[in-house]
Amino acid sequence: MGLLSLLWMAIVGLIVGALARYFYPGPVPMGWIGTMLLGVVGSLVGGLIGALFSRGKSGFQPAGFVLSVIGAVIALWLYLTYLR
């Protein structure tokens, strides 16, 4: 994994995390680094959900982006409910 891959993962994680915070009801006390980590974790959760229904498609998929946001909302709910 190269430096550009890590940078791309951070940018996409920040976008996905920001969307998850937007869709989550109520205030979310989290900075931009936490939002980025939320997006990366959400992408992993969304990828696991997508792997249950997909047959190994790779590359950028719009459904994968949507599942990343859904996974980030699930991760945010778990964080705010159980870990905080």
C-alpha positions as a printed NumPy array, in Angstrom:
array([[  0.   ,   0.   ,   0.   ],
       [  1.569,   3.217,  -1.17 ],
       [  1.391,   6.741,   0.116],
       [ -1.205,   7.774,  -2.459],
       [ -3.425,   4.859,  -1.44 ],
       [ -3.295,   5.993,   2.179],
       [ -4.034,   9.574,   1.153],
       [ -6.985,   8.447,  -0.986],
       [ -8.292,   6.299,   1.895],
       [ -8.08 ,   9.304,   4.239],
       [ -9.927,  11.59 ,   1.812],
       [-12.699,   9.079,   1.13 ],
       [-12.89 ,   8.316,   4.866],
       [-13.355,  12.   ,   5.625],
       [-16.161,  12.313,   3.055],
       [-17.906,   9.126,   4.21 ],
       [-17.54 ,  10.102,   7.881],
       [-18.922,  13.587,   7.225],
       [-21.932,  12.107,   5.432],
       [-22.511,   9.662,   8.286],
       [-22.412,  12.507,  10.807],
       [-24.864,  14.452,   8.64 ],
       [-27.346,  11.556,   8.47 ],
       [-27.029,  10.581,  12.137],
       [-29.723,  12.281,  14.237],
       [-28.512,  14.519,  17.035],
       [-25.164,  16.082,  17.823],
       [-21.982,  14.103,  17.271],
       [-19.045,  15.404,  19.344],
       [-16.158,  14.426,  17.088],
       [-13.295,  16.247,  15.392],
       [-12.131,  15.855,  11.823],
       [ -9.634,  13.09 ,  12.636],
       [-12.378,  11.133,  14.395],
       [-14.627,  11.754,  11.399],
       [-11.935,  10.399,   9.093],
       [-11.464,   7.285,  11.227],
       [-15.234,   6.839,  11.347],
       [-15.336,   6.882,   7.554],
       [-12.546,   4.32 ,   7.243],
       [-14.233,   1.999,   9.764],
       [-17.553,   2.555,   8.015],
       [-15.984,   1.572,   4.701],
       [-14.737,  -1.645,   6.262],
       [-18.165,  -2.414,   7.741],
       [-19.854,  -1.519,   4.455],
       [-17.396,  -3.733,   2.599],
       [-18.26 ,  -6.646,   4.848],
       [-21.975,  -6.048,   4.266],
       [-21.374,  -5.803,   0.515],
       [-19.347,  -9.011,   0.49 ],
       [-22.378, -10.853,   1.815],
       [-24.404,  -9.869,  -1.271],
       [-21.752,  -9.501,  -3.983],
       [-19.822, -11.976,  -6.071],
       [-16.368, -10.413,  -5.984],
       [-16.782,  -7.268,  -8.071],
       [-13.878,  -4.868,  -7.679],
       [-13.279,  -1.209,  -8.43 ],
       [-15.425,   1.798,  -7.606],
       [-19.084,   0.924,  -7.192],
       [-21.731,   3.528,  -6.285],
       [-23.414,   0.907,  -4.115],
       [-20.101,   0.453,  -2.3  ],
       [-20.023,   4.153,  -1.456],
       [-23.596,   4.002,  -0.157],
       [-22.771,   0.906,   1.892],
       [-19.742,   2.727,   3.292],
       [-21.972,   5.537,   4.542],
       [-24.449,   3.007,   5.983],
       [-21.569,   1.157,   7.652],
       [-20.278,   4.435,   9.097],
       [-23.715,   5.276,  10.512],
       [-23.837,   1.801,  12.112],
       [-20.33 ,   2.274,  13.529],
       [-21.272,   5.736,  14.828],
       [-24.405,   4.357,  16.482],
       [-22.374,   1.591,  18.155],
       [-19.742,   4.088,  19.294],
       [-22.227,   6.571,  20.756],
       [-24.426,   3.883,  22.336],
       [-21.938,   1.462,  23.834],
       [-18.439,   2.933,  23.9  ],
       [-19.086,   6.439,  25.059]])
